[in-house]
Each structure stands twice: as C-alpha cells, then as structure tokens.
Amino acid sequence: MSNYLAGGKVNINLLQENASKDLICLLDKCDGPKVIILDEGLTRPIGLIATYSLLREHDVKEVFILSYGKLNNFREKVKNVIFITRPFLPHMDMICENIHKESREDLTHREYHLFFVPTRSLLCEKRLERKGVFGNFVLIEEFRCLLFPLENDLMSMEMNDCYKELSLENDPTCLYRVAQSIVMLEDLYGRIGRVTGKGHVVKQVWDLVSKISLEPCKPNSKANRNYITIDHLVLIDRSVDLMTPMATQLTFEGLIDELFGIDCCTVELPANKFVSDEENVNTLTHKKIVLNSNDEIFAETRNKHFNAVLMNLSKRAKNITSEYDETRSGKTVQEMKQLVSRLPYMMALKKQLSTYTTIAGLIKELTDKTSFRDLINLQQELILGIDSDKVLPSIEDLISNKCDLIIVLRLICMQSVVNSGLKQKVLEYYKREIIQTYGFKHLITITLLENAGLIKLQTSSRCYAVCRRLLKLDVYEMSEVDPDDINYVYGIYAPLSVRLIHHISKSDSKVLSDVLPLLPGPIVEHVNYNTDQTSSMNFLVDSQKVVLVFFIGGCTFAEISALRFLSSLEDSTVEYVISTTNIINGNSFLKSLLIPEINKTLCNK
C-alpha cells in the first residue's frame, strides 16, 4: 500500500496490509451505509493502516470523534453506527451517553456496533451492561491491531501509558499485548532465531510469548514459522536506561519532537509560517505536516545532527537552482526532453525543501536562544558527572526564575541517574524549593517520579559511572556533519540503550559480562533450536542479519537514529528494525507519569 514501508529486509508493508484487511473484514460485517465514531487517540494510528478513500469504498460515509453528548447530525442516512475505541472506561461512558441521547429521539432504524482495539474488556462490557446499553449492540468485536507501521524499519504499539501502568499502577496488561505483538510478528515473518533481553519486565514478556506460542493457531491464521526473517530479537526494558529520554535530542527529527511534538508521524506547526501567496493566512492556525521517508528531503535529513541539516538543506537548494537554470540554457532536443521529464520531480523536491527549510528555521529560532544553549551545556556537565553530587546552582537558578517545571524535573532526574540517586539533603532541598516556587501540589509530582524510579535516594553503588566508562558513553570528539559514532544524536552522549544493543547484537561477551550485572533486572537468553538456521532468508542472501529491537516503555527518535546509523556503517553486519510500545521524549515521558490536573500546569509539548 505505501512505498515508504517497503525496502527493508523485513517487509513492514505486510504488517500494514494485514491490519488493513482485518479492519475491512470487520467493517464488511456491518451491511449497508455506516458511520464510524472513533476514539480520538486512534485517529492517527488508524490513518496509518486505512485511508479515508479506502473506508469510503466500504460504505463508510463519515468519521467522527468520540465525545460526550448527542451524536453528530450525519449528512447522509446511515444504518450502522460503529464505535471503534480502546478498552477505557471513560470511553464506555461516552458511548452510553451517545446511545441514550439517540434513543430518546426514537431513531430505531440504527444498528450499533462496537470494535475494541486491540482486545475486548470484560470490565468495559460490564460498564455497558450496568448503564443499560449492552443490548443495543448488534456486534461487539476485536480489531487486533497490535502494531502500527511508521517506517520500513519502525513499528509502534502507540501505548503511551505503558511505563506508567508498569511502574506506578502495577498493571501488567501492556506486557501481555507486547507478547501478543511478538507472536504476531512471528506469524507474519517466521520464527525468531534468537532472543536476548534485559530488565525487570523482559522475563515476564518472554514467559508470556512462550505460553501464547503454545496455543493452537486460529483457523484463518497466516502463521508460517518454518523460516527466519528476523535473526535476533533484543528486548529492552526502559528502566534499564532512564538517562537517555531525559537528555535533549539533537537530531532533526528528535528536535522537532522535543520542541513541537510528533504524533504518529504528524507534527502541527504555525500555519502562517507556511502560507504561500495563493493561500489565505486566516483559514488555519496550524498546519499538519506528515513526516516520513516518502519525502526524499526528510528521509535524507531526519537522522542527522541539526547543525548538519542546515548545511544539507543549503546544498540541496543550490543543486535544485542549478537544475532549473539548466532548463533555460541551450540544450539539444534530447537533453531538453530529459530535463522536462524531470520537472515534476524537481517541483516536488522544491516544495519539500521549502517545507523543511521553514521547519529548520523554526527550530533555529529556539535553539539559538541562550536559555537553550545553557540547558544543553548543563545536561552535558551532568552526563560527564561534573560536580553532580550536590545541589546544582544552575538548577537552583532555574527554580528561582520559575523556569518551566518539566525542564527542572528532567535535570533532577538526570542528576539522580548519574549519581545512582540523590543524597537525602539534596533531594529534600529540591523538594522544598519546588513546593515553595511551584506550589504544594507538586509534592505529588515528585512522589510519583520517585515511585517510578526516576528520582531516588543514593545508594553506595555507582553503577552509572561504571557503565559510562565500560560502554564509553561520553565521547568528547565528534563531527556533527560526518559522525563516526552514535554520540552525535545527543551531542557528547552515546545512548546507553543503543550501546548495549550494539554489544548484544555483536555477542560481545567480555563487555556484556561486565555491564549486564550492573543494570536492573534479569537477563533473558533463548535460542530457538527447532528452527534450521540455514532457512534464514538472510543466510541465503548475504551475511547481514536482521535484529529486531523491542523497547518496552518507549524509545526516542534519537535512539532510532542511532540504530539506523549503526545499520548504515560500511562494515555493519546487522540491519536493525525497531519496535516500541510508544515513541517518547523527556517531556512526554514525564507527563505520562503525572496526574492530568498537574499536567495542565506544565508545558504542552
């Protein structure tokens, strides 16, 4: 369906096609014209697997967002009203109110259907029964879409509360879904040859995978496990590396996410910055821009350090101008034909260049500020462990100046990780200052971060300091334009998670034997002896093996860029494919842990 999903050794297009067919199969069970009422959190994920034009082909007349109150007035008469939602109790309350208000108008010609994503919930169904609407549904089904395809090497479950559910609510439901998604990938792409994992939840996930794999396949299952597409699965618990998401990403895509927020490959930016002469500046306040490798310019720049992006865009602009100039100069008829045939491509490229130059300009306005540069310098000092075992004057100043609290919290979390916790007096000082400056309600904020393991009291061990040395996490010399190591994605810091993954994929036993015992949680190691390794698709084609990295608890765009960098090295024997529960940055990660009332007082990114 989508060209940008093809091209990798693991055909992610297959995942999209499979999900799309499953959705259409469910829709076709509802005979006649239909309207979809969609859980707002699913609008963009569903858009990744089914376009509106495809839905129209299957008699979907309109799509609305699920909300409280009466259902929208539909433009066309419809027989079927289909609710597609995640199994959340507040969503059940919305659905109940929708149906009750429709029933009062005696619209008996409508049939209601409910599709849960990805699984049904007994608790939700009981809520519907208690509110007297369960019997209104003709169909209650599951749309088992566990992974959404973002790129030809990237999949996300879009479970934004995964880390919160695990660390604060002691709810392991998301682990079962992670296990289901791994089994589904084996059904689509064949048995995984080897599994390695590290972290508290990793063993639980693999035990669940083993149990689910023993269950008999469904009659219509497409399971084919007699070959290997994925040679090695590496499972990473986010709690193994809490430093990386707290640091500010310095890649192009990472900075877009840090400063503006990316949701399912889409960013919303001020529309007035993109207005052309023929457009009306007052029509929209925000412009939605889809960010994926369909755009050649973005594919070329997304993983680069931001400073290298500016140079790259300037170079491409000169090349395009030069090509346009060639069309005006004297040429033979044959040469002119070739140039004219390239004009549509050049015009599309010029439009892309304009878009990403504008985005780069918006980023530069913010990154050129003294406050941003000071923040990066402070983070780098923390990463290096410079005078980090005491109350930091820089953090004191940020608090006294009422700087955005989320920035302060990220720095305190970084300081806690670097020092394997904070001294009692340091932690108490920060608590007191935050409560006095930002309000007593933020005692809850700090308590939640403590319970989630992001802030803790110091222990006698210095695990992070040892890991920093053994894994060479701080690299002083680097080239932003032509890097030779992954540290460029954060400046001087190489993400611990990616270093660990790299050593695991190389089976570097010496480093791993020293590092793994220092990190939290058990080690999982499994080799599938039942599958003939020579049946690997990669064994037959070349020596480069496919390693699927699965982050449980989220990963950043910078980590994704670092893994892509390792895959692109000339001497690389590995192609990394990434799957994650969700994509995070420091802001979104911290905010996912806090209560909604407190989140409203923090930044909006």
Steps between C-alpha positions, in 0.01 A plus 500: 500500500770751597831516318684645800424183700676276249872467437620346825589136560185475710211603277302732729249544218379150587412619851299791359318284245414241765354763736312670217340172387395419857333841539319474166383149589340637818340794318353270236316308773284811537295491182390837361602865542699564815647774718809445715526664844871482577687525828705821458821323601456260208441754222860523385597135568199377299596747227831315464326180392184617323454813293167684492459408133533130590233539768271670248535199271345293778196722549637718780326835453659704779747473789445688828696529825354331808384756758230558760154615397276427207640345184570739214234565240609276214493649152372173355251245629690207647394165633816414698676699770837341582694599812873422475677553831765383740363316807487802734215553747459876428448409134222260601330788684517713184350219291220446754410869495505503117260206478268620777458841337435341161244259651296790636444614142376149415747447215432127497621449145863515610714202590788550741829309487806514725856410395758488781866572414690277550299273735162480667471589867263327742517806725389726214220264401377491861493882498285493185267245663469705818408809298241311300646516149676165458193354331499781243803357322449266207873421483777524758833408343876533544721683253830337593734763367793473739769680300467803275754541215686832507795433268666212315704435815267631772180380669319637804224363722394858585453408868595833656431396860702179496778613737246658738289182509807291582681725747215679679184292455654152510283413199668242272233512225735676259755217539243250376441720196874528438520120511203473262669738257820293500301183427317686223835603347611137505176403325568758228877472460596158631659369817753726673835324523637642824370717786698713744352739754579707807269649761234421758211467254694318227482158665124544552456585132700203378318260734172630354631458144589139578149432637317672213713314244374169639139597432353349181490734200164639393350335188557814288849563638774585253766352727809376320784427737714272288747772402683791660472863392598640841823343622515656846249670731641739761254600774584817694316611813492881510598494868841363398585843355314797648772750411444500124138628488585779746774648277409739217514340155711686244399324178262676260207268569584486870494878531171526312356261759664679796383847395167439325400138562454227238190282516488197269734658241309831508607837640284809533674834441388864469318523167605860436862385461405286198252725319558547128374796297182323392406375848291684758697560820180501709365160398703288744701564815706182464634306206527122526815361340550127451857396577611180330749377243251557218661845495852465362626811681374381838632146446840656432506733802290346777785307665767771467621735773304823464809706411572261211139533380537872439803436280322218317191710423718783369688260273177348364359847430806585290471172307133557421568857386779370279267243340235764433764720338594213270146489361539859384842459338553379142477120476442238237142382451578167669655670802205739526257205496689339787497823701130560436420144611672580831304821560215342706759330723697824537187698584404246769853516636489879505175491699649253749810713533289806576307310770804361678696823471210672676496232772877534542453876533240453774737268687795739458301786653468292817840331508683831449361630828749527785264303727506200264879504465541530878266204545703281261825599677349414838377162374844421361662588834257264672574222250871542572434498876657842558425611862173315476489358854360816661229761454578657163494882486372484142194300607451736796498796260249332269266439794535853639426643153188280476631323192265242348481231768528216248852623410597509868364150559689358201826641639436365849420157353827512302692591815336211685595249227860624470562467874298181552261714704506832685631559850223543757576869561521573124163335432335674795638837384362455148162391639479804726596745227258352246208502746571862603535620140250291303247405766432228756324283241839414353588293806280243322703555181830420670348202684378355170845538344653329804252212473582470128873469578604824329598667827635299791726518803867431438642153553859398563540357149595721206356292217457782251858624540633149433268452200605838362862387501446143377259597221681825411183705531672839495700573186668841497605515136228483239408630159145629468518489120683171449467301824680174563315410821144508631573771759412772245128440565532655848819702462771336707278220636457157340166350613561218749213300352647507148853420621356202685300385196810531280709281733217246528463475122879448469492240782778696673519274804788685669320835519161342569629290789625819667203727419184288522531423875512876568167568331162431664301185434572145385659390173301295249680281247323257270605320183238334283665167426187376322564726201770419248726806485569438132133574434569863586414725209809703591725195502401435141545859378799646684677506834308799643256375764178666613474600866159606629533736797188523717488786753253436783410836651583718202797624298612835359554607140868550587532133599333405172746721309793344687389149403454609138850646509643166614310320222641740241868449587699340219627215715163439669387138510162596649184670376294626792121506497336684789178429681384694805205537730506872414733782394596741777700808582589627847190718522248241382665229711477699824151630425373146441584425864322799653134558582297698241437796734875553538569445129278798417743727686804373308625559144284382210764309300 
